[in-house]
Every structure is written in structure tokens, then in C-alpha cells.
Amino acid sequence: MSASITLAKGRDKSVRRRHPWIFSRGIESVKGDPQLGETVDVLAHNGQWLAKAAYSPKSQIRARVGLLPNKTSIKRSL
């Protein structure tokens, strides 16, 4: 099973607007034990899938979104 992060209530707006950064304070919980650079699923507070992101456990920018609905792959520049 893949790792995932669940955003705090109301913190999904920036992802829905296609902002690529998810800050540590916007994350409610982390499922699994994702390592640096691992791809994680990004879930809204209600469990809805939003995106895939590269995880960074020690950065204030905890995840960088690279795959959104209607996209086919994570950008190589991540």
C-alpha cells in the first residue's frame, strides 16, 4: 500500500488551484513511513484523492505536487 498525506480541513484549496507546495502546517496526518523523495497520495480532509506529490519529511515544504487529475505523470523537474 502506498503512503499518503491527509490535509487539514480547508487546506486543500491551494492544491485544487494547482499550487505545487504543501506546507507542513497544512498536513493533518501521514499514513505509512514515506522517505525523502517518495511519491505519496495527497488526500483532502474528507478522504478525497487530490494529487500525487514528492514527500520531504524534514522540510517546511513537506510535499511538492507533481500529478493532478487529468495529468499523466509527475514532472521530471521535481
N, C-alpha and C positions, 0 to 999 in steps of 0.2 A: 504494500500500500504506500502511496506517495505521501510526502509531508505536505502540510497545509498551514496557512495562517488565516485566522479569522479576525476581521477588522472590528474595532469597537463600533458601537452604534453611531451612525451618522458619518463615519469615516470613509464610506465607500464613494462619496460624491466625487472626490478628485480622481479616483480610478475610472469611474464612469465617464468623466470628462477627458480621459486619456492622459492624465498626468502620470509620468513614469515612476515617480518616487513614492514609497510608502515609509513613513517615519515610524520609529519605534513606539512613540506615544499613541499611534493610531491602531496598534495591534492589541486585540483583546487576549488572544491565545495562539499558541503554536502547537500543532499536532505532529508527533514524530520528533526526530532529532536532526533537523536539516543542518548540513555543514555549509561552510563558505562556498558560495557559487552554485549550490544545489538549486534545481528548479522546484518551486513549490506552487501549489494551487492557492489562489487568493479567494477567500470566501467573504461575503457580506455577513453582517451580524446575524441575519436570518438563515444563513447556510447556503445562499445562492452563490454559484460559481461566478467569479468576475474575470479572472485572468490567470496567467502563469507569470511567475516572477523569479528572478535570481535572488537568493537569500544571502544576507550578510549579517551574521549573528552579533557582531561587535560594533557595527556602525549605527549612527543615528538614522541614516537612511537604511532601514532594515531590509527592504526589498526593492528591486528595480523591475518594473513591469516590462515584459517583452512580448507577451502574447495576449491579445484581447479577442473578444468574439469577432468573427469574420476575418481573422488573420490566420496564417498557416504555419508560421514558425517564429521562434524567438530570434531577434536580430543578432547577428554575429558581433556587433559592436558592444554588446553587453559584456 
